[in-house]
């Protein structure tokens, strides 16, 4: 492997590292922000915005839990959908792809366009 190929492979691994770590708990998200500050990449920024959007959607969904019965059902459904989206986002990050989560992924990119740039 040529030196430029090795450098490209290292850069791709660093890109994936930020993207994948962002999905691993709140501490992972914070660590990914610091890693991203050292070497900003499009892939890292993309997945940081996806995780931020899903986290804020989860917080908004948890507000529904204050309403008995109907709110609990809504909260449960939001939690299940976000879990599926989280897995989809993690798989996308591991594969090094910038594939937004369904429904809200494009909105997250637009709403948080200035964040992690």
N, C-alpha and C positions, 0 to 999 in steps of 0.2 A: 504494500500500500504506500503510495506517495505521501510526502509530508502534508500536502494540501488536502489530500483525502482524509488523512488522520485528523487534521484540524477541523474539517467539515463534520466528521463523525463525532468529534468531541462537542462541537457547537450544537449539533442535533440532539445529543444526549443532554446537554445543559438545558436546552429548550424544553425537552420533555420533562426534565426534573422539576422545573418550576411548575409546569402544567399539572403533573401528577401530584406533587406535594400539596398543591392548592386544594385538592379534594380530600386530603387526609386530616380531618378534624379542624377545629378552630386554630389550634396551635400550628398545624401544618399550613393553614391558610396564611397565618401571620409570618411563618418562616418563609413561605413562598414569596410574600411581599418583599421581605429583605433580600432574598436571592434575586428577585427580579430587579431590585434597585441597583444591584451590582452589575447586572448584564441584562438590559432590557431587550426582550424579543417579542415579536408579534404573537407567537404561540403562547408564551407565558401570559401576556397581557389579555389575550382572548379568554383563556381559561380562568384567570383571576376574575374577570368581569362576569363570566358565567357563574362561578361559585358565589360571588358577591350577590348577584341577582337572585340565585336560589335561596341563599341565606335570608335575604330581606323578604322574599316571598314566604318563607317559612315563618318568619316573625309575624308578618301580616296575617298568615293563616292561623297562627296560634292565638291571635286576638279573638278569633271566632270561638275559641274554647271557653270564653267567659259566658257565652250564651248556653244555657242548659239544653241538652238533647240535640237540637238542630245544629247548634254551634259545634258540638262534639263530633257530629257526623261530618260536617264540613272540614273540621280540623283533621280528622282521620283520613278523609279523602285527599286533602292537600298533602298530608304527610306521605301517603302511599305514592302519589304522583311525583312528589319531589324525590323520593327514594329511587324511583325508576329513572327519573331525569339525572340524578346524581350518578347512578351506575352507567348510564349512557355517556355522560360527560367524562367520567373516569376512563371508560374504554376509548373514547375519542382522544383523550390526552395521552394515553399509553401508546396509541397508534400514531401520535404526532399530527393529528388532524385538527382542523379548526371547524368542527361541525357543531353548530348551535343546538341546544336542546330544543325539542319541539315546542311549539306555541309561543313561549316567551323568550327563547334564546336570542332571536334577532332584536327583540326589544331591549334585552339586557345590553347588547352591544351598542345600541343607539343611546340608551339612557345613560350609560356609564362610559361613553366614548372618551371623555377626558381623563378618566381614572386609569391609572397604570400605563399611561401612554409613554 
